[in-house]
Amino acid sequence: MVRQIEIDEDTDRILGELAQTYEGDLSKALADLVHAHDSVECFLDEIEEIHRSSLSAQVERAERGFREGRFTTWDEVKQRNGL
């Protein structure tokens, strides 16, 4: 299959460097990169599912802290400190 895409110069440079691992074959490099991305996404979904209760508890604890005024947002910290 042939597909034409537009990429920026930085992405082109990185893809070219990655392709060196594949004897300069951009198609193989891009295919492996896309498959790796898919594998990482699946892995992250599994990890999130395994730790769902812990993550939900952390979110609830943080939201409660903000509601109760115990936490300060990053924007508030920057404003207080003139950043």
WOFEN-V214586 format. One record per pair of residues at least 24 apart in sequence whose ideal C-beta (glycine too) atoms are under 7 Angstrom apart, sorted by the first residue. I is the first residue (numbers start at 1). J is the second residue. D is the distance in Angstrom with one decimal. If there is no record, write none. Layout:
I|J|D, I|J|D
This chain:
none
